[in-house]
Amino acid sequence: MVDFEKLSEHLQEKPSDREELEARVIAALRTIRDPEIPLNIYDLGLIYELDVQESGEVSVRMTLTTPNCPVAESFPTVVQTALWFVDGVSDVNVELVWEPPWSSEQMSEAARLQLGLL
């Protein structure tokens, strides 16, 4: 689920500010693939809220494509673990939510194009 080779490419240097740290966190989220749809969770629109503090604290509110997803219980830990590898991150909180329900409308344009939905 996590492409650790791509993840390690983004972790070579410490970020210099909050915006750079947020960019690194997003890059890390883009290394995590949905277990059922062959796209990353960020472009799929599974990340509802991302809060990155200058102190390195990261909070993520996310969903999955369906509440019946077989990895619903373990997937937040996968996300949390990947984010812990980002230099500059001091704490990670991942909250799994089901409201609003995910729909393909939340996908990025690039994701929809990749799946042939445009």
C-alpha positions as CSV (number, residue, x, y, z in Angstrom):
1,M,0.0,0.0,0.0
2,V,2.9,2.4,0.7
3,D,5.5,3.0,-1.9
4,F,8.5,3.3,0.5
5,E,10.9,4.0,-2.3
6,K,9.0,7.1,-3.4
7,L,8.4,8.1,0.2
8,S,12.2,8.0,1.0
9,E,12.8,10.4,-2.0
10,H,10.9,13.1,-0.1
11,L,12.6,12.6,3.2
12,Q,16.2,13.6,2.4
13,E,16.3,17.0,4.0
14,K,14.5,18.7,6.9
15,P,11.8,21.1,5.8
16,S,12.6,24.8,6.4
17,D,9.0,26.0,7.1
18,R,5.4,24.9,7.5
19,E,4.6,25.2,3.8
20,E,7.5,23.0,2.9
21,L,6.5,20.5,5.6
22,E,3.0,20.5,4.3
23,A,4.2,19.8,0.8
24,R,6.3,16.9,2.1
25,V,3.3,15.5,4.0
26,I,1.2,15.7,0.9
27,A,4.0,14.0,-1.1
28,A,4.0,11.2,1.5
29,L,0.2,10.9,1.3
30,R,0.6,10.5,-2.5
31,T,2.8,7.4,-1.9
32,I,-0.1,5.6,-0.2
33,R,-2.4,3.7,-2.6
34,D,-6.0,2.8,-2.0
35,P,-6.2,-1.0,-1.6
36,E,-9.1,-1.3,-4.2
37,I,-8.6,1.6,-6.6
38,P,-5.1,1.9,-8.1
39,L,-4.6,5.6,-7.1
40,N,-3.1,7.4,-4.2
41,I,-5.4,8.4,-1.3
42,Y,-4.7,12.2,-1.7
43,D,-5.8,12.4,-5.4
44,L,-8.7,10.1,-4.7
45,G,-10.0,12.7,-2.4
46,L,-9.9,10.5,0.7
47,I,-8.1,13.3,2.7
48,Y,-10.9,15.6,3.9
49,E,-8.7,17.8,6.1
50,L,-5.0,18.2,6.6
51,D,-3.6,20.5,9.3
52,V,0.2,20.8,9.5
53,Q,1.6,23.0,12.3
54,E,5.0,24.7,12.2
55,S,5.8,22.6,15.3
56,G,5.5,19.4,13.2
57,E,2.1,18.3,14.5
58,V,0.0,16.8,11.7
59,S,-3.7,16.1,11.9
60,V,-5.5,14.2,9.1
61,R,-9.3,13.7,8.7
62,M,-9.9,11.1,6.1
63,T,-12.3,8.6,4.8
64,L,-12.3,5.4,2.7
65,T,-14.3,4.7,-0.5
66,T,-16.7,2.6,1.5
67,P,-17.4,1.8,5.2
68,N,-17.2,-1.9,4.2
69,C,-13.6,-1.5,3.1
70,P,-11.7,-4.6,4.4
71,V,-8.8,-2.4,5.7
72,A,-11.0,0.2,7.5
73,E,-9.6,-0.7,10.9
74,S,-6.0,-0.8,9.9
75,F,-5.6,1.8,7.2
76,P,-5.4,4.9,9.5
77,T,-2.3,3.2,11.1
78,V,-0.8,2.8,7.6
79,V,-1.3,6.5,7.0
80,Q,0.0,7.5,10.4
81,T,3.1,5.3,10.0
82,A,3.9,6.8,6.5
83,L,3.6,10.4,7.9
84,W,5.9,9.6,10.9
85,F,8.7,9.0,8.3
86,V,8.5,12.6,7.1
87,D,11.4,14.7,8.6
88,G,10.0,17.5,10.7
89,V,6.8,15.7,11.7
90,S,6.7,15.5,15.5
91,D,3.2,14.1,16.0
92,V,0.5,12.5,13.8
93,N,-3.2,12.1,14.5
94,V,-5.3,10.4,11.9
95,E,-9.1,10.4,12.3
96,L,-11.2,8.1,10.1
97,V,-14.7,9.7,9.3
98,W,-17.6,8.5,7.2
99,E,-19.4,11.9,6.8
100,P,-19.7,13.1,4.2
101,P,-19.6,9.9,2.3
102,W,-16.9,9.7,-0.3
103,S,-17.9,10.0,-4.0
104,S,-15.9,10.2,-7.2
105,E,-16.6,14.0,-7.2
106,Q,-13.9,14.4,-4.6
107,M,-11.2,13.0,-6.8
108,S,-8.7,15.3,-8.4
109,E,-9.0,16.0,-12.1
110,A,-5.8,14.0,-12.7
111,A,-7.3,11.0,-10.8
112,R,-10.5,11.1,-12.8
113,L,-8.5,11.4,-16.0
114,Q,-6.4,8.4,-15.0
115,L,-9.5,6.3,-14.4
116,G,-11.1,7.4,-17.6
117,L,-13.9,9.3,-15.9
118,L,-13.3,12.5,-18.0
